Amino acid sequence: MNPASLALILFGVFLNACAQLLLKAGVNNVTAAIGTFEYSVANLWPVGFRLATQWPILGGLACYVVSVVVWILGLSRVDVTIAYPLLSLGYVLNAAAAWWLFGEALTPMRIVGIGIIICGVYVLTRTA
């Protein structure tokens, strides 16, 4: 895999991770404003509208759209058996960013799991 192909794949992973974090930030904004909401038919319109008008959620959806385009460009250059497992780096990015941005817990077991993902990605890229 050449550097440009790797850059496309990693940029796609990064955009996907950003999308997740933006969606979480948008949901956090809504729950901060109205509290935890029930999933019910009565809440479908009011909560759905609030969610749909959150800038972080709209930004997250935009990141998804761009990430799909970047991902397609990456897949045109890299075998899917290499590219797709690299998506797991998004778990690593999201775990670290959620800990830093949202104060989510990084327990020892989660850190071990992240380490396993990193080892797997390393092995995968060495065999490419």
C-alpha positions in Angstrom: 0.0 0.0 0.0 1.5 3.3 -1.0 1.4 6.4 1.2 -1.4 8.1 -0.8 -3.6 5.1 -0.5 -2.9 4.8 3.2 -3.7 8.5 3.6 -7.1 8.1 1.9 -8.0 5.1 4.1 -6.9 6.8 7.3 -8.6 10.0 6.4 -11.8 8.0 5.8 -11.4 6.4 9.3 -10.8 9.8 10.8 -13.9 11.3 9.2 -16.0 8.4 10.4 -14.7 8.8 13.9 -15.4 12.6 13.8 -18.9 11.8 12.6 -19.5 9.6 15.7 -18.2 12.2 18.1 -20.3 14.9 16.5 -23.4 12.8 16.7 -22.7 12.1 20.4 -22.2 15.9 21.0 -25.5 16.6 19.4 -27.4 14.1 21.4 -25.7 15.4 24.5 -26.9 18.9 23.6 -30.5 17.7 23.4 -30.4 15.7 26.6 -28.9 18.7 28.4 -31.8 20.8 27.2 -34.7 18.5 27.7 -33.3 15.7 29.9 -33.3 12.0 29.0 -36.1 11.4 26.7 -38.3 8.3 26.2 -38.5 6.5 22.9 -42.1 6.8 22.2 -44.4 7.8 19.3 -45.4 11.0 21.2 -41.7 12.1 21.3 -41.0 11.2 17.7 -41.6 14.6 16.2 -40.5 17.0 19.0 -37.3 15.1 19.9 -36.6 14.1 16.3 -36.9 17.8 15.3 -34.5 18.8 18.0 -32.0 16.2 17.0 -32.3 17.0 13.3 -31.6 20.7 13.9 -28.5 20.2 16.1 -25.4 21.6 14.3 -23.2 18.8 15.7 -25.5 16.2 14.3 -25.7 17.9 10.9 -21.9 18.1 10.9 -21.7 14.4 11.8 -23.9 13.5 8.9 -21.8 15.7 6.6 -18.7 13.9 7.8 -20.3 10.6 7.0 -21.1 11.8 3.5 -17.5 12.9 2.9 -16.1 9.8 4.5 -18.0 7.6 2.1 -16.5 9.5 -0.9 -13.0 9.2 0.6 -13.6 5.6 1.4 -14.6 4.8 -2.2 -11.5 6.5 -3.4 -9.4 4.4 -0.9 -11.1 1.2 -1.9 -10.3 1.9 -5.5 -6.6 1.6 -4.5 -6.5 -0.9 -1.6 -7.8 -4.4 -1.2 -10.9 -4.5 1.0 -9.2 -7.3 3.0 -6.7 -4.6 4.1 -8.9 -1.5 4.1 -11.9 -2.7 6.0 -10.0 -4.0 9.1 -8.3 -0.6 9.3 -11.7 0.8 10.1 -11.2 -0.6 13.6 -8.7 2.3 14.2 -11.9 4.3 14.5 -12.7 2.5 17.8 -9.3 3.6 19.1 -9.8 7.2 18.1 -13.3 7.3 19.4 -12.4 5.7 22.7 -9.6 8.2 23.3 -11.7 11.2 22.1 -14.7 10.2 24.1 -12.6 10.0 27.2 -11.0 13.4 26.6 -14.1 15.2 25.3 -17.0 13.6 27.2 -15.3 12.2 30.3 -16.2 8.6 29.4 -14.5 5.8 31.2 -11.4 4.1 29.9 -11.3 1.1 32.1 -8.4 -1.4 32.2 -10.4 -3.9 30.1 -11.2 -1.3 27.5 -7.5 -0.3 27.3 -6.6 -3.9 26.8 -9.2 -4.2 24.0 -7.8 -1.1 22.4 -4.3 -2.6 22.6 -5.5 -5.7 20.9 -7.0 -3.7 18.1 -3.8 -1.8 17.6 -1.8 -5.0 17.6 -4.2 -6.5 15.0 -3.9 -3.5 12.8 -0.1 -3.6 13.1 0.0 -7.3 12.1 -2.4 -6.6 9.2 -0.5 -3.8 7.8 2.8 -5.7 8.0 1.3 -8.5 5.9 0.0 -6.2 3.2 
